[in-house]
Amino acid sequence: MVHPSACVLLLLLLTCLAGFSASETEQGGTMVDISYGPSAVGISGVGIVTVGIPYFFQCTAKCYPGCKFTWTRGNVTSQGPELTLQLLHVAPTQTLTCTVVNPTTGKSASVQKTLLVAAGPSNIQISGPPMLTFGFVSEFTCSANCYPSCSYSWSVILNGQEYKTAQGNTISVSPPRETVSHETLICKAEDTVSHLFISTTLKLWVATLSDIRIAGESTVTMGKQYRFLCLATCIPSCSFTWKYMGKTFVGDQIQIPILHQGDIRKFSSQLEITVNDYLKIEPLTCEATNTVSQAKITTTKNLTVIDPISVRPASKAQPVAGEPFSLQCVGSQNPASITWLKNKHPVPASERVQFSPDNTTMSFSPLQQTDDGLYQCVVAEGEIPIQSVGYKMQVNYGPSSVVISGVDIVTVGNLYVFHCSASCYPTCQFTWTCGNVTSQGPELSLQFAEPHLTQNLTCTAVNPATGVSVSAQKTLPMTAGPSNMQISGPAFLTAGVASNFTCSADCYPSCSYAWTVVLEDELSSTAQGHTISVTPPSSAVISETLVCKAEDTVSHLSLSSSLHLWVASLSDITITGDSTVSMGKQYKFSCSATCIPSCSFTWKYMGKTFVGDQIQIPILRQEDILKLTSRLEITVSDYSKIEPLTCEATNTVSHATVTTTKNLTVTDPFSVQPSSQALPVAGQSFSLQCVGSQSPASITWLKDKLPMLASERVQFSPDNTTMSFSPLLRADGGLYQCLVLEAGNHNHNTLVVESRTPILSVGYLMNVNYGPGEVLIAQPNKGPVGEELVVLPGSTTELQCLTDCLPVCSIAWFYHGTLVSTNASMLLTPETPPYKAALACVAFNSVTKRNRTAETVVAVPDGPKHVVISGPDSLEIGVPASFTCSAECSPSCSFTWTVYGNNVTGSGIDILVNQHITEESISCWAENTFTGKTAMISERLSVSDPHWCGC
């Protein structure tokens, strides 16, 4: 190292020599030139460039007598100390190189500057719903073009003020109250590299609906037409629905124009109705629906109907078929004419239907069932005829045609429903009688738990208006069953062996049984009785089906049950697949067996058991035997000269088993192994070897199935058999394999080279050991404790020692210089005294042999004690005096003064006495800011006035 003073002496010496040479030149001697540099080469300019914007860079150097500058960027070079750069397209990181050459000395120096490239932001836009709705959350997305990426920030403007902010490309917005009419969204997009930004705004109306009312008359006269208007305050728009007398109408929307800025948008709907039915009070309802939020609001106007004209019976007698009956048109004072209507059609006079001379009365003699209908009278009093309120006449008749419908035979345990019907108005009342039991209603449900003799049902229909009654009867025989049917016997059949099966069911009085045996979808045999013996033929039979039919001997109700039985068999097991395998490759093997009805397969290979997926081969012809197959895919991962592969098939019905074994010959294994026994440690050198090949044509290295490339840190040996890391990084962890292509055989006569398939080696899973990283002392759910941890005396605090380490680091805790724990977490109870002591956590990695420490100071709160007031011993009127309150306190104390009956906070106070008193009392309270404990001191001070004469 050259001392700076030596450089100064050397410079003075060179200066002197230069002056001496100059003197010699003036006297006719020789001149010596002193050249230096280049040195202190630097590039000034920005570190981030944005596409489309020009930038200027300056290259500087110390150089004598002068230097030449050359710029290099990729394949582009330029001359001169300045460089202008403008990128037209997005490009990767750019590197600028400035080379400085001294032409006199021939020396050169270079400097580089790396430029980050950014583009945008541009094409910013906000997407989302067209407006907001109170009480609902709306999602909006902001997008822009940026390179490499954009960050987004939002502002929500409400009534000209910023109401809400958010980060990220999405935001959720909900109007804070119903009175908000609109909100404005502002999205700002910023390039994460260049920090250039662009913003856009979106004004959104808030969908609202309120203030609905109906305008129009409240009192209406029957037969006249009226117009009503429905108004509502609505943003953005509303649809209207009217309801009147059970009917629904959709009114035309009319938007009232906005007159000035403060007005709220209103919508209205019109409806015209004609009062044609008499009701004292009839509600008219209008419902407005917001077209965006679908919110609804309703209002109702009650209409009072006056001066009705109606049709009424001439007497209190009910209309009964076969008897006379009259109707009157009432309510009109001076009718010009009266026309009678039935179901909106005129009623002509006949021998049975007569009208009074003034047409006010219509008489039926006699009344018939066909006279049912709506009767109205149309009265002409002026220009407009008025249609009366209608009278709905229902003619009372019946009962007749009384019928009981239902089954003719009942079975014990089954639920039956019987229906009694009759021609009757008003609706007849029905009474059922079954033995001593009666019930009401047109339907009767019967369910008998036990067999009984024949049952008789009686149904009596009564017209409640006329009192006329008619009865009908039904006789029911009774049976029970069949039920609880089942076939019992063995679970499967065996070829050439007889198997017995029994069929049973519950019947009353008894059951008969019939059997059917189905073989290969064809009828094989039949039998009678509750038992059957079945013997499958010795030929290839896969299955048989037994069908038993049980029939009640009285009701002839029947019930059938079937049982599908497999003819169990198992034979001919084989394994298909390669017998010679290479390590690192995957192979597929299939196990097949002749099996009825089905088999499960179990594989065993290298001490492991696998259950293969079953695949049933379809039967192509009737004589084909059912075969099942199971597939297994394995990868040879350990080298063994001979390794058995075993398949066992088990019949799922008979549980018989059959086994076969295939011996696999493993050849030419390849594997990746460490070059030494040292463990991989981050920051140190490490090498892997591809072993197993004698003469590889090529070796390709893979990490996690992806090719590895050479770099300054990762190098390969000339034959690619070794890959070295210098140094090793944490990111190097992964599965390493070598892909080996062995040399082919050469035919010297035909000059043909045999092609070979690349072989993938067994992988080496490398876990890079590292750490410990930064060590922190933290409290669970609270985070790091910092430089000081305050705890209460006698309390227990849980602490954790956190670090990043592989393998897991060992932990040692030291409190007050003593080892207290070796766990990652500990419970700390402070020692008192001292009130402050050091706590350290040491993490040690047993592989990397490194350790790191985190420290904090544990402080135990103390005090307040020894509270002292500092200041003068007495006061003078008109002269201010200063006092200070202090105490011994850990971590700190706050102070409160009591003077003149008032409280003042702070450690210091100024007192000024303006009245003639003899003494003044002051108090100071000290409070520990952590524990809340307090202590107080008081003093009484004498007061004097040196200027008072005592007069």
Disulfide bonds with the S-S distance in Angstrom:
Cys59-Cys98 1.97
Cys63-Cys67 1.65
Cys142-Cys187 2.00
Cys146-Cys150 1.49
Cys230-Cys286 2.11
Cys234-Cys238 1.89
Cys329-Cys377 2.02
Cys420-Cys459 1.94
Cys424-Cys428 2.00
Cys503-Cys548 2.04
Cys507-Cys511 1.24
Cys591-Cys647 2.06
Cys595-Cys599 1.74
Cys690-Cys738 2.03
Cys801-Cys841 1.59
Cys805-Cys809 1.90
Cys885-Cys924 1.95
Cys889-Cys893 2.01
